[in-house]
Amino acid sequence: MSQAVRWVDALSLDELWEGDIADVELDGEPVLLVHLPGGSIKAYQGLCPHQEVLLVDGEWDESTGRLLCSGHRWEFDLRTGAGINPAGCQLYQYRVAVSDDKVRVGIAQDGLSHHHRASSSERAQS
Ligand code: FES
């Protein structure tokens, strides 16, 4: 059975140039938008799985697709949402649709948290 998704307008493409990242709050959820070189757009949880610092405040390198969290320098690959350091820490990924220059994000209506947290032992690291 397909899962119900509510599509929410996030930004226009004029507000999210290729190579940019941006944070938005959609339906009360912090979301990180990424416009990758080449045109693909991704949406991930907006807060770090470690200790919930805003990911948009991190150091973003569009050429490698890597983001270093400003909190304690955990590193993520924003092409996939995968944790690089530490590995095995996957960002929650939302569905994205683009039409008429509008970026829309699909919020699953599943009653679950759309935010992955690191394990408690990983969260204790800094
Ligand atoms: S809050 Fe992101 S690395 Fe600690």
Backbone and ligand atoms as CSV (ligand in chain L), in Angstrom:
chain,resi,resn,atom,element,x,y,z
A,1,MET,N,N,0.846,-1.182,0.000
A,1,MET,CA,C,0.000,0.000,0.000
A,1,MET,C,C,0.888,1.240,0.000
A,2,SER,N,N,0.586,2.232,-0.859
A,2,SER,CA,C,1.428,3.419,-0.880
A,2,SER,C,C,1.097,4.300,0.326
A,3,GLN,N,N,2.118,4.978,0.782
A,3,GLN,CA,C,1.992,5.790,1.978
A,3,GLN,C,C,1.451,7.174,1.614
A,4,ALA,N,N,0.567,7.708,2.433
A,4,ALA,CA,C,0.033,9.043,2.178
A,4,ALA,C,C,1.122,10.079,2.390
A,5,VAL,N,N,1.217,10.999,1.457
A,5,VAL,CA,C,2.224,12.059,1.515
A,5,VAL,C,C,1.513,13.386,1.302
A,6,ARG,N,N,1.853,14.358,2.123
A,6,ARG,CA,C,1.319,15.712,1.919
A,6,ARG,C,C,2.419,16.536,1.260
A,7,TRP,N,N,2.116,17.138,0.108
A,7,TRP,CA,C,3.116,17.921,-0.622
A,7,TRP,C,C,3.017,19.376,-0.197
A,8,VAL,N,N,4.153,19.918,0.211
A,8,VAL,CA,C,4.200,21.267,0.761
A,8,VAL,C,C,5.153,22.113,-0.087
A,9,ASP,N,N,4.721,23.333,-0.480
A,9,ASP,CA,C,5.610,24.257,-1.198
A,9,ASP,C,C,6.740,24.681,-0.270
A,10,ALA,N,N,7.982,24.593,-0.769
A,10,ALA,CA,C,9.132,24.950,0.065
A,10,ALA,C,C,9.729,26.275,-0.405
A,11,LEU,N,N,10.350,26.284,-1.556
A,11,LEU,CA,C,10.982,27.476,-2.114
A,11,LEU,C,C,10.772,27.464,-3.617
A,12,SER,N,N,11.034,28.621,-4.239
A,12,SER,CA,C,11.099,28.637,-5.696
A,12,SER,C,C,12.547,28.370,-6.093
A,13,LEU,N,N,12.764,27.997,-7.335
A,13,LEU,CA,C,14.129,27.739,-7.793
A,13,LEU,C,C,14.980,29.002,-7.749
A,14,ASP,N,N,14.350,30.189,-7.814
A,14,ASP,CA,C,15.095,31.445,-7.674
A,14,ASP,C,C,15.687,31.601,-6.280
A,15,GLU,N,N,15.119,30.904,-5.323
A,15,GLU,CA,C,15.592,31.003,-3.936
A,15,GLU,C,C,16.554,29.879,-3.579
A,16,LEU,N,N,16.785,28.983,-4.503
A,16,LEU,CA,C,17.664,27.833,-4.238
A,16,LEU,C,C,18.458,27.547,-5.513
A,17,TRP,N,N,19.484,28.363,-5.703
A,17,TRP,CA,C,20.304,28.217,-6.900
A,17,TRP,C,C,21.081,26.907,-6.850
A,18,GLU,N,N,21.438,26.451,-8.027
A,18,GLU,CA,C,22.262,25.246,-8.105
A,18,GLU,C,C,23.542,25.466,-7.297
A,19,GLY,N,N,23.844,24.510,-6.431
A,19,GLY,CA,C,25.016,24.624,-5.561
A,19,GLY,C,C,24.689,25.188,-4.186
A,20,ASP,N,N,23.434,25.617,-3.979
A,20,ASP,CA,C,23.039,26.201,-2.693
A,20,ASP,C,C,22.400,25.167,-1.768
A,21,ILE,N,N,22.464,25.489,-0.471
A,21,ILE,CA,C,21.658,24.775,0.504
A,21,ILE,C,C,20.803,25.804,1.239
A,22,ALA,N,N,19.699,25.377,1.803
A,22,ALA,CA,C,18.803,26.293,2.513
A,22,ALA,C,C,18.037,25.513,3.559
A,23,ASP,N,N,17.660,26.206,4.613
A,23,ASP,CA,C,16.805,25.547,5.597
A,23,ASP,C,C,15.415,26.160,5.547
A,24,VAL,N,N,14.434,25.338,5.703
A,24,VAL,CA,C,13.044,25.768,5.735
A,24,VAL,C,C,12.344,24.969,6.828
A,25,GLU,N,N,11.222,25.504,7.283
A,25,GLU,CA,C,10.406,24.740,8.216
A,25,GLU,C,C,9.099,24.426,7.508
A,26,LEU,N,N,8.782,23.165,7.409
A,26,LEU,CA,C,7.598,22.731,6.678
A,26,LEU,C,C,6.737,21.880,7.593
A,27,ASP,N,N,5.514,22.279,7.778
A,27,ASP,CA,C,4.625,21.550,8.691
A,27,ASP,C,C,5.274,21.369,10.058
A,28,GLY,N,N,6.050,22.373,10.495
A,28,GLY,CA,C,6.683,22.303,11.810
A,28,GLY,C,C,7.945,21.466,11.840
A,29,GLU,N,N,8.405,20.994,10.677
A,29,GLU,CA,C,9.597,20.154,10.636
A,29,GLU,C,C,10.758,20.926,10.005
A,30,PRO,N,N,11.929,20.952,10.657
A,30,PRO,CA,C,13.090,21.595,10.038
A,30,PRO,C,C,13.631,20.725,8.906
A,31,VAL,N,N,13.773,21.343,7.740
A,31,VAL,CA,C,14.173,20.603,6.531
A,31,VAL,C,C,15.354,21.318,5.880
A,32,LEU,N,N,16.352,20.548,5.474
A,32,LEU,CA,C,17.503,21.074,4.739
A,32,LEU,C,C,17.303,20.764,3.263
A,33,LEU,N,N,17.289,21.817,2.431
A,33,LEU,CA,C,17.179,21.635,0.983
A,33,LEU,C,C,18.551,21.781,0.349
A,34,VAL,N,N,18.837,20.954,-0.621
A,34,VAL,CA,C,20.140,20.947,-1.279
A,34,VAL,C,C,19.899,20.920,-2.787
A,35,HIS,N,N,20.473,21.897,-3.488
A,35,HIS,CA,C,20.410,21.904,-4.953
A,35,HIS,C,C,21.800,21.515,-5.450
A,36,LEU,N,N,21.949,20.274,-5.797
A,36,LEU,CA,C,23.265,19.744,-6.155
A,36,LEU,C,C,23.698,20.227,-7.534
A,37,PRO,N,N,25.003,20.376,-7.718
A,37,PRO,CA,C,25.499,20.658,-9.065
A,37,PRO,C,C,24.987,19.578,-10.019
A,38,GLY,N,N,24.480,20.005,-11.158
A,38,GLY,CA,C,23.878,19.054,-12.084
A,38,GLY,C,C,22.362,19.123,-12.036
A,39,GLY,N,N,21.822,19.740,-10.958
A,39,GLY,CA,C,20.398,20.042,-10.953
A,39,GLY,C,C,19.527,19.228,-10.018
A,40,SER,N,N,20.037,18.144,-9.469
A,40,SER,CA,C,19.215,17.329,-8.579
A,40,SER,C,C,18.957,18.072,-7.264
A,41,ILE,N,N,17.740,17.949,-6.756
A,41,ILE,CA,C,17.379,18.603,-5.498
A,41,ILE,C,C,17.011,17.542,-4.469
A,42,LYS,N,N,17.566,17.696,-3.278
A,42,LYS,CA,C,17.346,16.750,-2.184
A,42,LYS,C,C,16.784,17.503,-0.981
A,43,ALA,N,N,16.089,16.771,-0.138
A,43,ALA,CA,C,15.584,17.338,1.115
A,43,ALA,C,C,15.857,16.343,2.233
A,44,TYR,N,N,16.482,16.836,3.281
A,44,TYR,CA,C,16.848,15.993,4.425
A,44,TYR,C,C,16.365,16.630,5.723
A,45,GLN,N,N,16.420,15.865,6.780
A,45,GLN,CA,C,16.169,16.429,8.103
A,45,GLN,C,C,17.077,17.638,8.290
A,46,GLY,N,N,16.548,18.686,8.943
A,46,GLY,CA,C,17.313,19.915,9.056
A,46,GLY,C,C,18.276,19.951,10.220
A,47,LEU,N,N,18.119,19.031,11.159
A,47,LEU,CA,C,18.963,19.037,12.355
A,47,LEU,C,C,19.904,17.847,12.348
A,48,CYS,N,N,21.104,18.079,12.832
A,48,CYS,CA,C,22.117,17.025,12.874
A,48,CYS,C,C,21.659,15.864,13.765
A,49,PRO,N,N,21.925,14.650,13.337
A,49,PRO,CA,C,21.561,13.484,14.157
A,49,PRO,C,C,22.353,13.405,15.459
A,50,HIS,N,N,23.454,14.151,15.536
A,50,HIS,CA,C,24.289,14.081,16.736
A,50,HIS,C,C,23.637,14.835,17.888
A,51,GLN,N,N,23.661,16.163,17.829
A,51,GLN,CA,C,23.087,16.941,18.931
A,51,GLN,C,C,22.224,18.091,18.403
A,52,GLU,N,N,21.600,17.848,17.262
A,52,GLU,CA,C,20.524,18.689,16.747
A,52,GLU,C,C,20.910,20.145,16.442
A,53,VAL,N,N,22.134,20.350,16.015
A,53,VAL,CA,C,22.528,21.652,15.481
A,53,VAL,C,C,21.969,21.763,14.058
A,54,LEU,N,N,21.613,22.982,13.642
A,54,LEU,CA,C,21.109,23.175,12.275
A,54,LEU,C,C,22.189,22.815,11.256
A,55,LEU,N,N,21.873,21.906,10.366
A,55,LEU,CA,C,22.871,21.484,9.378
A,55,LEU,C,C,23.221,22.604,8.397
A,56,VAL,N,N,22.281,23.506,8.137
A,56,VAL,CA,C,22.547,24.572,7.169
A,56,VAL,C,C,23.696,25.474,7.618
A,57,ASP,N,N,23.997,25.482,8.902
A,57,ASP,CA,C,25.087,26.308,9.424
A,57,ASP,C,C,26.452,25.641,9.258
A,58,GLY,N,N,26.470,24.453,8.685
A,58,GLY,CA,C,27.731,23.740,8.517
A,58,GLY,C,C,28.533,24.255,7.330
A,59,GLU,N,N,29.704,23.682,7.160
A,59,GLU,CA,C,30.563,24.026,6.017
A,59,GLU,C,C,30.187,23.127,4.853
A,60,TRP,N,N,29.691,23.742,3.803
A,60,TRP,CA,C,29.175,23.004,2.650
A,60,TRP,C,C,30.151,23.150,1.495
A,61,ASP,N,N,30.524,22.024,0.918
A,61,ASP,CA,C,31.414,22.029,-0.245
A,61,ASP,C,C,30.648,21.423,-1.414
A,62,GLU,N,N,30.143,22.294,-2.275
A,62,GLU,CA,C,29.303,21.793,-3.369
A,62,GLU,C,C,30.095,20.915,-4.328
A,63,SER,N,N,31.412,21.108,-4.397
A,63,SER,CA,C,32.184,20.331,-5.368
A,63,SER,C,C,32.309,18.864,-4.953
A,64,THR,N,N,32.287,18.601,-3.661
A,64,THR,CA,C,32.368,17.205,-3.194
A,64,THR,C,C,31.015,16.695,-2.707
A,65,GLY,N,N,30.066,17.606,-2.483
A,65,GLY,CA,C,28.773,17.207,-1.939
A,65,GLY,C,C,28.816,16.961,-0.444
A,66,ARG,N,N,29.906,17.379,0.216
A,66,ARG,CA,C,30.060,17.077,1.637
A,66,ARG,C,C,29.735,18.287,2.503
A,67,LEU,N,N,29.134,18.014,3.641
A,67,LEU,CA,C,28.828,19.052,4.614
A,67,LEU,C,C,29.410,18.649,5.954
A,68,LEU,N,N,30.134,19.596,6.578
A,68,LEU,CA,C,30.676,19.397,7.920
A,68,LEU,C,C,29.776,20.130,8.896
A,69,CYS,N,N,29.200,19.422,9.833
A,69,CYS,CA,C,28.320,20.063,10.816
A,69,CYS,C,C,29.126,21.054,11.647
A,70,SER,N,N,28.502,22.213,11.919
A,70,SER,CA,C,29.194,23.243,12.695
A,70,SER,C,C,29.299,22.867,14.169
A,71,GLY,N,N,28.540,21.858,14.585
A,71,GLY,CA,C,28.585,21.479,16.001
A,71,GLY,C,C,29.909,20.809,16.369
A,72,HIS,N,N,30.122,19.632,15.824
A,72,HIS,CA,C,31.310,18.851,16.201
A,72,HIS,C,C,31.929,18.184,14.985
A,73,ARG,N,N,31.634,18.769,13.813
A,73,ARG,CA,C,32.296,18.394,12.561
A,73,ARG,C,C,31.995,16.968,12.104
A,74,TRP,N,N,30.831,16.460,12.446
A,74,TRP,CA,C,30.402,15.229,11.780
A,74,TRP,C,C,30.217,15.577,10.304
A,75,GLU,N,N,30.468,14.573,9.455
A,75,GLU,CA,C,30.489,14.850,8.019
A,75,GLU,C,C,29.436,14.003,7.298
A,76,PHE,N,N,28.730,14.644,6.386
A,76,PHE,CA,C,27.663,13.983,5.640
A,76,PHE,C,C,27.839,14.192,4.140
A,77,ASP,N,N,27.418,13.211,3.383
A,77,ASP,CA,C,27.390,13.318,1.925
A,77,ASP,C,C,25.974,13.728,1.536
A,78,LEU,N,N,25.810,14.974,1.103
A,78,LEU,CA,C,24.458,15.459,0.797
A,78,LEU,C,C,23.970,15.006,-0.577
A,79,ARG,N,N,24.768,14.226,-1.278
A,79,ARG,CA,C,24.242,13.603,-2.502
A,79,ARG,C,C,23.355,12.420,-2.145
A,80,THR,N,N,23.636,11.807,-0.976
A,80,THR,CA,C,22.905,10.599,-0.582
A,80,THR,C,C,22.301,10.687,0.820
A,81,GLY,N,N,22.795,11.624,1.633
A,81,GLY,CA,C,22.363,11.707,3.026
A,81,GLY,C,C,23.153,10.794,3.954
A,82,ALA,N,N,24.150,10.120,3.416
A,82,ALA,CA,C,24.908,9.164,4.222
A,82,ALA,C,C,25.923,9.873,5.119
A,83,GLY,N,N,26.078,9.367,6.318
A,83,GLY,CA,C,27.152,9.833,7.185
A,83,GLY,C,C,28.481,9.326,6.659
A,84,ILE,N,N,29.483,10.209,6.651
A,84,ILE,CA,C,30.836,9.812,6.239
A,84,ILE,C,C,31.692,9.614,7.487
A,85,ASN,N,N,31.582,10.558,8.395
A,85,ASN,CA,C,32.331,10.457,9.653
A,85,ASN,C,C,31.463,11.005,10.784
A,86,PRO,N,N,30.839,10.144,11.584
A,86,PRO,CA,C,30.958,8.697,11.514
A,86,PRO,C,C,30.112,8.117,10.382
A,87,ALA,N,N,30.495,6.961,9.929
A,87,ALA,CA,C,29.722,6.263,8.906
A,87,ALA,C,C,28.499,5.609,9.558
A,88,GLY,N,N,27.554,5.245,8.733
A,88,GLY,CA,C,26.401,4.496,9.233
A,88,GLY,C,C,25.341,5.364,9.864
A,89,CYS,N,N,25.438,6.674,9.666
A,89,CYS,CA,C,24.487,7.600,10.262
A,89,CYS,C,C,23.746,8.288,9.115
A,90,GLN,N,N,22.627,7.767,8.727
A,90,GLN,CA,C,21.911,8.226,7.540
A,90,GLN,C,C,20.921,9.331,7.892
A,91,LEU,N,N,20.966,10.434,7.150
A,91,LEU,CA,C,19.962,11.485,7.335
A,91,LEU,C,C,18.612,11.008,6.800
A,92,TYR,N,N,17.554,11.409,7.473
A,92,TYR,CA,C,16.214,11.143,6.942
A,92,TYR,C,C,16.049,11.938,5.647
A,93,GLN,N,N,15.512,11.297,4.622
A,93,GLN,CA,C,15.346,11.962,3.330
A,93,GLN,C,C,13.875,12.057,2.965
A,94,TYR,N,N,13.466,13.254,2.620
A,94,TYR,CA,C,12.098,13.495,2.157
A,94,TYR,C,C,12.028,13.334,0.640
A,95,ARG,N,N,10.823,13.122,0.154
A,95,ARG,CA,C,10.614,13.142,-1.293
A,95,ARG,C,C,10.560,14.594,-1.769
A,96,VAL,N,N,10.996,14.820,-3.000
A,96,VAL,CA,C,11.028,16.170,-3.573
A,96,VAL,C,C,10.397,16.124,-4.956
A,97,ALA,N,N,9.650,17.155,-5.285
A,97,ALA,CA,C,9.117,17.308,-6.644
A,97,ALA,C,C,9.308,18.765,-7.060
A,98,VAL,N,N,9.615,18.980,-8.314
A,98,VAL,CA,C,9.780,20.337,-8.837
A,98,VAL,C,C,8.818,20.510,-10.000
A,99,SER,N,N,7.989,21.565,-9.916
A,99,SER,CA,C,7.134,21.891,-11.050
A,99,SER,C,C,6.873,23.382,-11.033
A,100,ASP,N,N,6.804,23.970,-12.222
A,100,ASP,CA,C,6.587,25.416,-12.351
A,100,ASP,C,C,7.568,26.205,-11.487
A,101,ASP,N,N,8.829,25.782,-11.474
A,101,ASP,CA,C,9.886,26.474,-10.706
A,101,ASP,C,C,9.669,26.445,-9.203
A,102,LYS,N,N,8.779,25.620,-8.739
A,102,LYS,CA,C,8.570,25.500,-7.299
A,102,LYS,C,C,9.114,24.157,-6.820
A,103,VAL,N,N,9.823,24.221,-5.690
A,103,VAL,CA,C,10.306,23.001,-5.046
A,103,VAL,C,C,9.282,22.606,-3.997
A,104,ARG,N,N,8.803,21.388,-4.097
A,104,ARG,CA,C,7.819,20.899,-3.135
A,104,ARG,C,C,8.392,19.685,-2.433
A,105,VAL,N,N,8.073,19.572,-1.163
A,105,VAL,CA,C,8.600,18.481,-0.349
A,105,VAL,C,C,7.430,17.627,0.130
A,106,GLY,N,N,7.595,16.334,0.033
A,106,GLY,CA,C,6.565,15.395,0.461
A,106,GLY,C,C,6.763,15.011,1.916
A,107,ILE,N,N,5.769,15.340,2.729
A,107,ILE,CA,C,5.829,14.986,4.150
A,107,ILE,C,C,4.971,13.736,4.342
A,108,ALA,N,N,5.613,12.655,4.689
A,108,ALA,CA,C,4.877,11.408,4.895
A,108,ALA,C,C,3.913,11.571,6.074
A,109,GLN,N,N,2.690,11.171,5.853
A,109,GLN,CA,C,1.667,11.278,6.894
A,109,GLN,C,C,1.612,9.950,7.651
A,110,ASP,N,N,2.717,9.644,8.292
A,110,ASP,CA,C,2.853,8.333,8.933
A,110,ASP,C,C,2.897,8.414,10.451
A,111,GLY,N,N,2.837,9.644,10.979
A,111,GLY,CA,C,2.848,9.788,12.432
A,111,GLY,C,C,4.205,9.510,13.057
A,112,LEU,N,N,5.226,9.310,12.225
A,112,LEU,CA,C,6.560,8.997,12.740
A,112,LEU,C,C,7.431,10.245,12.732
A,113,SER,N,N,8.506,10.194,13.499
A,113,SER,CA,C,9.483,11.282,13.460
A,113,SER,C,C,10.262,11.191,12.159
A,114,HIS,N,N,10.425,12.326,11.485
A,114,HIS,CA,C,11.201,12.358,10.247
A,114,HIS,C,C,12.593,12.903,10.547
A,115,HIS,N,N,13.183,12.330,11.559
A,115,HIS,CA,C,14.476,12.802,12.051
A,115,HIS,C,C,15.219,11.597,12.613
A,116,HIS,N,N,16.288,11.225,11.980
A,116,HIS,CA,C,17.100,10.138,12.505
A,116,HIS,C,C,18.033,10.683,13.577
A,117,ARG,N,N,18.168,9.963,14.659
A,117,ARG,CA,C,19.115,10.335,15.710
A,117,ARG,C,C,20.232,9.320,15.732
A,118,ALA,N,N,21.403,9.782,16.094
A,118,ALA,CA,C,22.498,8.853,16.324
A,118,ALA,C,C,22.177,8.033,17.574
A,119,SER,N,N,22.842,6.917,17.726
A,119,SER,CA,C,22.647,6.123,18.935
A,119,SER,C,C,23.110,6.927,20.146
A,120,SER,N,N,22.661,6.567,21.317
A,120,SER,CA,C,23.025,7.360,22.496
A,120,SER,C,C,24.530,7.365,22.718
A,121,SER,N,N,25.227,6.275,22.392
A,121,SER,CA,C,26.693,6.282,22.586
A,121,SER,C,C,27.357,7.200,21.542
A,122,GLU,N,N,26.803,7.234,20.308
A,122,GLU,CA,C,27.353,8.152,19.310
A,122,GLU,C,C,27.064,9.605,19.690
A,123,ARG,N,N,25.868,9.840,20.242
A,123,ARG,CA,C,25.510,11.223,20.599
A,123,ARG,C,C,26.412,11.763,21.706
A,124,ALA,N,N,26.940,10.873,22.526
A,124,ALA,CA,C,27.798,11.303,23.626
A,124,ALA,C,C,29.160,11.773,23.100
A,125,GLN,N,N,29.497,11.385,21.856
A,125,GLN,CA,C,30.779,11.813,21.283
A,125,GLN,C,C,30.702,13.270,20.848
A,126,SER,N,N,31.803,13.935,20.896
A,126,SER,CA,C,31.829,15.288,20.349
A,126,SER,C,C,33.157,15.552,19.695
L,1,FES,S1,S,25.671,18.483,16.470
L,1,FES,FE1,FE,26.401,17.973,14.495
L,1,FES,S2,S,28.283,17.057,14.893
L,1,FES,FE2,FE,27.523,17.469,16.864
